[in-house]
Amino acid sequence: MGTVADHLRILTEAVLQTPELHEPSVPEPPKWKSKASVRSKLHAIQTYLNALEYNYTGKLYFNVNKHRSYKSIYGTAKEIIHESLPIQCLEAVFVAAYLTANGNTEYEGMNPNQQVDRVPISFKSRSGGTVFRHIVLGIKHQHMWGALGLSRNADLMNKELKYKNFSELLADYIEHFAKCCHEVTKIYVGFPFSHDIHSSEKVQWRVLNIKISDHPWDAVAAQFDLFTREHSELMSHLHRVGELPDSFKDKFALHKPPKKHNHANTSPKHRSVESETIANVHDDPDFILEEDNEAPEARLVPLRTSPEVICFKRDTSTSSREFLEFLPFNMFLHNESPFVLRVDIFPAPFLLIVGKPLIKVNEESNAKLDHPYCRFAIQPKSIISVGLRFLLPVSTTNNKKDTIGLEYISMEATAPCNPVADAIHAEAYVLAAALKLPFQWE
């Protein structure tokens, strides 16, 4: 039986040899008359973002460094429109901000009299001990709030222009994060995007940062609503004086100032690598973030599993008096870091890793391992599929839940070492971590 890679190769060759295949369609960015309503424009922009589709590959095609000027970021947005490749949530914010700018003459943009504010909103959430990040573009028009964005989860993308308060918009997102078993721990809100697409000023992504898990929601909501009422004055003060007013820390007592990093001297071994959306990749792919006062090791999450919980379904086409058989399952491992990951998988009893050779344990040389495991390497910014087969003796009476053990070591991609060897060169080592992947059956 061939591996998953062999099967995919055969399918790819079959597709390439099919003569009647048509060229894939290229999404057309929205173009409208200047008198079109704001709601119709926002709807057209979101339809365009959806047509670009979400980038599931783990490979980034565009410059997603956030620490740039408006002009540079809008330039990336134009590049995205020209190339029409799949994007992720941060790139969607770039494009949405560009298409809603008053100064955008190519695609009309918003009229100056339509008075639309565009505010970046970033969410930090936790699920199963893993940190995730997501970002959308909040939209305000005529005292109503909505949002534009892209995500693997439809409930975490755009929101209709229907929320009377900014905090109501945030609460809607938090509710849908919770439905995905994610606890939102922190929200970051920046200053409104400039409508001047040629502006050399840098985007202020995170001006108000509140760790919402530490405070009652009513207090948090009041702070965000106050900020969105006063952000114009705060931004004006920043432009005149070069810093926020002294009253900022008194008015926004829940604000948690970000930890300052020296970007020039930040070692790759201390970069923050974090996921960004629900079961997805990061919204801060530049890796150097202004973040919480946590140890760097606590923030490094290079390896992400998808799905987060595996559920095996009974194979009703088989009948055995000795074993309960389950349908095969594909697990995906996402290396979201700039490092090579050496991964060891320790399968639970009666669980088989398809296509990956098991390493037999030599009790004399490695006494800490009591059963076979499989080991392989994942290249930086890549995804691999791992096939799983599961069957149980009919006499099994456990609680229908178990875990798969994973251990990984991240290494510099250019380090002179063999990722699957037992020994790791000292200079190649970056981080070691272990996790438990839950699975269940029914």
C-alpha positions as CSV (number, residue, x, y, z in Angstrom):
1,M,0.0,0.0,0.0
2,G,1.5,3.4,-1.0
3,T,1.9,6.3,1.2
4,V,-0.3,9.4,1.3
5,A,2.5,11.2,-0.6
6,D,2.5,8.6,-3.4
7,H,-1.3,8.8,-3.6
8,L,-1.1,12.6,-3.9
9,R,1.6,12.4,-6.6
10,I,-0.6,10.0,-8.7
11,L,-3.6,12.3,-8.4
12,T,-1.5,15.4,-9.3
13,E,-0.1,13.7,-12.4
14,A,-3.6,12.6,-13.4
15,V,-4.8,16.2,-13.1
16,L,-1.9,17.6,-15.1
17,Q,-2.6,15.1,-17.9
18,T,-6.2,16.1,-18.3
19,P,-6.4,18.2,-21.5
20,E,-9.8,19.8,-20.9
21,L,-8.9,21.6,-17.7
22,H,-9.7,25.3,-17.9
23,E,-7.5,28.1,-16.5
24,P,-8.5,28.9,-12.9
25,S,-10.5,32.1,-12.7
26,V,-8.9,35.2,-11.2
27,P,-11.0,37.2,-8.7
28,E,-11.7,40.7,-9.8
29,P,-11.4,43.4,-7.2
30,P,-14.6,45.4,-6.7
31,K,-15.2,48.5,-8.8
32,W,-18.2,50.6,-8.1
33,K,-19.7,54.0,-8.8
34,S,-18.8,56.7,-6.4
35,K,-22.4,57.0,-5.2
36,A,-22.6,53.4,-4.1
37,S,-23.6,53.0,-0.4
38,V,-21.0,52.1,2.2
39,R,-22.9,48.8,3.0
40,S,-22.8,47.7,-0.6
41,K,-19.1,48.6,-0.9
42,L,-18.3,46.6,2.3
43,H,-20.3,43.6,1.0
44,A,-18.4,43.7,-2.3
45,I,-15.0,43.9,-0.5
46,Q,-15.8,40.9,1.7
47,T,-17.0,39.0,-1.3
48,Y,-13.6,39.7,-3.0
49,L,-11.7,38.6,0.1
50,N,-13.7,35.4,0.2
51,A,-12.9,34.9,-3.5
52,L,-9.1,35.2,-2.9
53,E,-9.6,32.2,-0.5
54,Y,-7.7,31.4,2.7
55,N,-4.1,30.3,2.4
56,Y,-3.9,26.8,4.0
57,T,-0.4,25.9,2.7
58,G,1.6,27.4,5.5
59,K,3.7,29.3,2.9
60,L,3.5,33.1,2.9
61,Y,3.5,34.7,-0.5
62,F,3.6,38.4,0.5
63,N,5.4,40.7,2.9
64,V,3.4,40.6,6.1
65,N,5.7,42.7,8.3
66,K,3.4,45.0,10.2
67,H,6.0,47.5,11.3
68,R,5.8,49.6,8.2
69,S,4.3,52.8,6.8
70,Y,0.8,53.0,5.4
71,K,2.3,53.5,1.9
72,S,4.3,50.3,2.2
73,I,1.4,48.3,3.5
74,Y,-1.0,49.6,0.8
75,G,1.7,48.7,-1.7
76,T,1.5,45.1,-0.4
77,A,-2.3,45.2,-0.8
78,K,-1.9,46.2,-4.4
79,E,0.5,43.4,-4.9
80,I,-1.9,40.9,-3.4
81,I,-4.7,42.2,-5.7
82,H,-2.4,41.8,-8.7
83,E,-1.2,38.3,-7.9
84,S,-4.6,37.0,-6.7
85,L,-3.0,34.3,-4.5
86,P,-4.6,32.9,-1.3
87,I,-4.1,35.0,1.8
88,Q,-4.4,34.9,5.6
89,C,-6.1,37.2,8.1
90,L,-3.4,39.9,8.2
91,E,-3.1,40.2,4.5
92,A,-6.9,40.4,4.3
93,V,-6.7,43.4,6.6
94,F,-4.1,45.0,4.3
95,V,-6.4,44.6,1.3
96,A,-9.6,45.7,3.2
97,A,-7.9,48.8,4.4
98,Y,-6.6,49.7,0.9
99,L,-10.0,49.1,-0.8
100,T,-11.8,51.3,1.8
101,A,-9.4,54.2,1.7
102,N,-10.6,57.6,0.5
103,G,-7.4,58.2,-1.4
104,N,-7.8,55.0,-3.5
105,T,-8.5,56.4,-6.9
106,E,-8.0,53.1,-8.8
107,Y,-10.8,51.3,-7.1
108,E,-12.8,54.4,-6.1
109,G,-12.6,53.6,-2.4
110,M,-14.8,55.5,0.1
111,N,-16.0,59.0,-0.6
112,P,-14.7,61.6,1.9
113,N,-18.2,62.4,2.9
114,Q,-18.9,58.8,3.8
115,Q,-16.7,59.1,6.9
116,V,-15.6,55.6,7.5
117,D,-13.1,54.7,10.2
118,R,-11.0,51.5,9.9
119,V,-9.6,50.1,13.1
120,P,-7.3,47.1,13.5
121,I,-8.5,44.6,16.1
122,S,-6.3,41.7,17.2
123,F,-7.4,38.8,19.4
124,K,-5.2,36.6,21.5
125,S,-6.8,33.3,22.6
126,R,-5.9,30.0,24.2
127,S,-7.1,26.5,23.6
128,G,-5.6,23.3,24.9
129,G,-2.5,25.2,26.2
130,T,-1.7,26.7,22.8
131,V,-1.8,30.4,22.0
132,F,-3.6,31.6,18.9
133,R,-3.9,35.0,17.2
134,H,-6.4,36.6,14.8
135,I,-6.9,40.0,13.4
136,V,-9.8,41.8,11.6
137,L,-10.5,45.3,10.4
138,G,-13.2,47.1,12.4
139,I,-15.4,49.4,10.4
140,K,-17.3,52.4,11.8
141,H,-19.9,54.3,9.7
142,Q,-22.7,56.6,11.0
143,H,-22.2,55.4,14.6
144,M,-22.5,51.7,13.7
145,W,-19.7,49.1,13.8
146,G,-18.9,46.1,11.6
147,A,-15.8,44.4,10.4
148,L,-14.0,42.9,7.4
149,G,-11.7,39.9,7.6
150,L,-10.8,36.4,6.6
151,S,-10.5,33.2,8.6
152,R,-10.9,29.5,8.4
153,N,-13.9,30.0,10.6
154,A,-16.8,31.9,8.9
155,D,-17.9,33.3,12.3
156,L,-14.6,35.0,12.8
157,M,-14.4,36.8,9.5
158,N,-16.6,39.8,8.7
159,K,-19.5,41.3,10.7
160,E,-22.4,43.3,9.4
161,L,-22.6,47.0,10.1
162,K,-25.1,46.7,12.9
163,Y,-23.4,47.1,16.3
164,K,-24.2,50.4,18.1
165,N,-21.1,50.1,20.4
166,F,-17.6,48.9,19.6
167,S,-17.8,46.6,22.6
168,E,-20.8,44.8,21.2
169,L,-18.7,44.0,18.1
170,L,-16.0,42.6,20.3
171,A,-18.5,40.6,22.4
172,D,-19.8,38.9,19.2
173,Y,-16.3,37.8,18.3
174,I,-15.6,36.5,21.8
175,E,-18.8,34.5,21.8
176,H,-17.8,32.8,18.6
177,F,-14.3,32.1,19.8
178,A,-15.9,30.4,22.8
179,K,-18.0,28.2,20.5
180,C,-14.7,27.0,19.0
181,C,-13.4,26.2,22.6
182,H,-11.1,29.2,22.6
183,E,-10.8,31.6,25.5
184,V,-10.0,35.1,24.4
185,T,-7.4,36.4,26.9
186,K,-6.4,39.7,25.4
187,I,-7.6,42.2,22.8
188,Y,-5.5,44.8,21.1
189,V,-7.0,47.8,19.3
190,G,-5.0,50.3,17.2
191,F,-5.6,53.8,15.8
192,P,-7.7,54.2,12.7
193,F,-6.0,53.5,9.4
194,S,-5.0,56.6,7.4
195,H,-7.0,57.3,4.2
196,D,-3.8,58.7,2.7
197,I,-2.5,55.7,0.7
198,H,0.8,57.6,0.3
199,S,1.4,58.3,3.9
200,S,4.9,57.6,5.3
201,E,3.6,57.3,8.9
202,K,3.7,53.9,10.5
203,V,0.5,52.0,11.4
204,Q,-0.3,52.0,15.1
205,W,-1.6,48.4,15.5
206,R,-1.8,48.1,19.3
207,V,-2.5,51.3,21.2
208,L,-5.0,49.9,23.8
209,N,-4.1,46.4,25.0
210,I,-6.3,44.8,27.7
211,K,-6.0,41.4,29.2
212,I,-9.7,40.7,29.3
213,S,-9.3,37.5,31.3
214,D,-8.2,39.5,34.3
215,H,-11.2,42.0,34.4
216,P,-15.0,42.0,34.4
217,W,-16.4,42.4,30.9
218,D,-18.4,45.6,31.8
219,A,-15.2,47.3,32.8
220,V,-13.4,46.1,29.7
221,A,-16.2,47.1,27.4
222,A,-16.3,50.6,28.9
223,Q,-12.6,51.1,28.3
224,F,-12.8,50.0,24.6
225,D,-15.9,52.2,24.0
226,L,-14.1,55.2,25.6
227,F,-11.1,54.6,23.4
228,T,-13.0,54.5,20.2
229,R,-14.8,57.7,21.1
230,E,-11.5,59.5,21.9
231,H,-9.0,57.9,19.5
232,S,-9.1,60.9,17.1
233,E,-7.9,63.2,19.9
234,L,-5.3,60.7,21.1
235,M,-4.0,60.3,17.6
236,S,-3.8,64.0,17.1
237,H,-1.8,64.4,20.3
238,L,0.5,61.6,19.3
239,H,1.2,63.4,16.0
240,R,1.9,66.7,17.7
241,V,3.9,65.6,20.7
242,G,5.3,62.3,19.7
243,E,3.7,60.3,22.6
244,L,0.3,59.7,24.1
245,P,-1.0,62.2,26.7
246,D,-0.1,61.7,30.4
247,S,-3.9,61.2,31.0
248,F,-3.9,58.0,28.9
249,K,-2.8,55.7,31.7
250,D,-5.3,57.2,34.1
251,K,-8.3,57.0,31.7
252,F,-7.3,53.5,30.5
253,A,-6.3,51.9,33.7
254,L,-6.8,48.4,32.3
255,H,-4.3,49.0,29.5
256,K,-1.2,46.7,29.7
257,P,1.8,48.4,28.1
258,P,3.6,46.1,25.7
259,K,7.1,44.8,26.6
260,K,9.7,46.7,24.5
261,H,12.0,44.6,22.3
262,N,15.2,45.6,20.7
263,H,14.4,44.5,17.2
264,A,17.9,45.0,15.9
265,N,19.4,42.7,18.5
266,T,16.7,40.1,18.7
267,S,18.2,36.6,18.2
268,P,16.2,34.1,16.1
269,K,16.3,31.9,19.2
270,H,14.1,34.4,21.0
271,R,11.6,35.2,18.4
272,S,8.0,34.8,19.1
273,V,6.3,32.3,16.8
274,E,2.6,32.2,17.3
275,S,-0.5,30.9,15.5
276,E,-3.0,33.4,14.5
277,T,-6.5,32.1,13.8
278,I,-8.7,29.3,14.8
279,A,-6.7,26.2,13.7
280,N,-4.7,28.4,11.4
281,V,-1.5,30.3,11.0
282,H,-0.3,33.5,12.6
283,D,-1.3,37.1,12.0
284,D,2.1,38.3,13.2
285,P,4.5,36.4,10.8
286,D,7.3,38.9,11.3
287,F,7.9,37.0,14.6
288,I,9.2,40.0,16.6
289,L,6.3,41.2,18.6
290,E,5.6,43.6,21.4
291,E,4.1,41.0,23.8
292,D,3.4,40.1,27.3
293,N,6.1,39.8,30.0
294,E,6.3,36.1,29.6
295,A,9.5,34.0,29.1
296,P,10.2,33.6,25.4
297,E,9.9,29.8,25.8
298,A,6.4,30.2,27.0
299,R,5.4,32.0,23.8
300,L,7.0,29.7,21.3
301,V,4.5,27.5,19.7
302,P,6.2,26.2,16.5
303,L,4.1,23.0,16.0
304,R,0.3,23.1,15.6
305,T,-1.9,20.0,15.1
306,S,-5.0,20.0,13.1
307,P,-7.6,19.1,14.2
308,E,-7.1,19.9,17.9
309,V,-9.1,16.8,18.9
310,I,-9.2,13.6,16.7
311,C,-12.5,11.7,16.5
312,F,-12.5,8.2,15.1
313,K,-15.7,7.0,13.5
314,R,-16.8,3.3,13.5
315,D,-16.3,1.5,10.2
316,T,-19.8,0.0,9.7
317,S,-18.7,-1.9,6.6
318,T,-16.7,-4.3,8.6
319,S,-17.8,-6.9,11.1
320,S,-15.3,-8.6,13.4
321,R,-16.0,-10.6,16.6
322,E,-12.6,-9.7,18.0
323,F,-12.0,-6.0,17.0
324,L,-13.9,-2.8,16.6
325,E,-12.6,-1.2,13.5
326,F,-12.6,2.6,12.8
327,L,-12.3,4.6,9.6
328,P,-8.8,5.9,8.8
329,F,-8.0,9.5,9.8
330,N,-5.5,12.1,8.5
331,M,-3.8,14.4,11.1
332,F,-2.0,17.5,9.9
333,L,1.1,18.9,11.6
334,H,1.9,22.5,10.8
335,N,5.4,23.8,11.3
336,E,4.7,27.5,11.7
337,S,8.3,28.4,12.7
338,P,11.4,29.3,10.7
339,F,13.1,26.2,12.1
340,V,13.3,22.5,11.2
341,L,11.3,20.5,13.6
342,R,12.3,17.0,14.6
343,V,9.1,15.3,15.7
344,D,8.6,12.1,17.7
345,I,5.1,10.6,17.9
346,F,4.2,8.1,20.6
347,P,1.1,6.3,19.5
348,A,-1.4,5.0,22.0
349,P,-2.1,1.3,22.2
350,F,-4.0,-0.1,19.2
351,L,-3.2,3.1,17.2
352,L,-1.0,2.8,14.0
353,I,0.9,5.6,12.3
354,V,0.5,4.8,8.6
355,G,3.5,5.2,6.4
356,K,5.9,6.2,9.2
357,P,8.4,3.5,10.3
358,L,8.3,2.7,14.1
359,I,11.6,2.9,15.9
360,K,12.0,0.0,18.3
361,V,13.1,0.9,21.8
362,N,16.4,-0.4,23.0
363,E,15.8,-0.5,26.8
364,E,19.5,-0.5,27.5
365,S,20.2,2.7,25.6
366,N,16.9,4.6,26.1
367,A,15.2,3.4,29.2
368,K,12.7,6.3,29.4
369,L,10.8,5.1,26.4
370,D,8.6,2.0,27.0
371,H,7.1,1.5,23.6
372,P,8.0,2.1,19.9
373,Y,7.7,5.6,18.4
374,C,8.1,7.2,15.0
375,R,10.4,10.1,14.2
376,F,10.6,12.5,11.2
377,A,11.5,16.0,10.3
378,I,9.2,18.9,9.2
379,Q,10.7,21.7,7.1
380,P,10.2,25.3,8.1
381,K,6.8,26.8,7.1
382,S,5.4,23.5,5.9
383,I,2.6,21.1,6.6
384,I,2.7,17.3,6.5
385,S,-0.1,14.7,6.7
386,V,0.1,11.8,9.1
387,G,-2.3,8.8,8.5
388,L,-3.8,7.1,11.5
389,R,-5.5,3.7,11.8
390,F,-7.3,2.6,15.0
391,L,-8.9,-0.6,16.1
392,L,-9.8,-1.9,19.5
393,P,-10.5,-5.3,21.0
394,V,-14.2,-5.8,21.6
395,S,-13.5,-6.5,25.2
396,T,-12.1,-2.9,25.8
397,T,-14.1,-1.1,28.5
398,N,-12.3,2.3,28.8
399,N,-13.9,5.7,28.6
400,K,-13.5,6.1,24.8
401,K,-10.8,8.7,25.2
402,D,-7.0,8.7,25.0
403,T,-4.1,10.8,24.0
404,I,-1.2,10.7,21.4
405,G,2.1,11.9,22.7
406,L,4.2,14.3,20.6
407,E,7.7,15.6,21.4
408,Y,9.5,18.0,19.1
409,I,12.8,19.8,19.0
410,S,13.2,22.9,16.8
411,M,16.6,23.5,15.1
412,E,18.0,26.3,12.9
413,A,17.2,25.5,9.3
414,T,20.8,26.0,8.2
415,A,22.4,24.1,11.1
416,P,24.7,21.3,10.0
417,C,22.8,18.4,11.6
418,N,20.7,15.4,10.8
419,P,17.2,16.1,12.1
420,V,16.3,12.5,12.5
421,A,19.5,11.5,14.3
422,D,19.4,10.9,18.1
423,A,22.0,13.6,18.8
424,I,21.4,17.3,18.3
425,H,24.3,19.6,17.7
426,A,24.4,22.2,20.5
427,E,24.4,25.2,18.2
428,A,21.4,23.8,16.2
429,Y,19.1,23.5,19.2
430,V,16.4,26.2,19.7
431,L,13.5,24.7,21.7
432,A,12.2,21.4,22.9
433,A,8.6,20.8,23.9
434,A,6.0,18.1,24.4
435,L,2.3,18.0,24.1
436,K,-0.6,15.5,24.3
437,L,-3.1,15.3,21.4
438,P,-6.5,14.1,22.6
439,F,-8.5,11.6,20.6
440,Q,-11.8,9.9,21.1
441,W,-13.9,7.3,19.3
442,E,-17.6,6.6,18.9
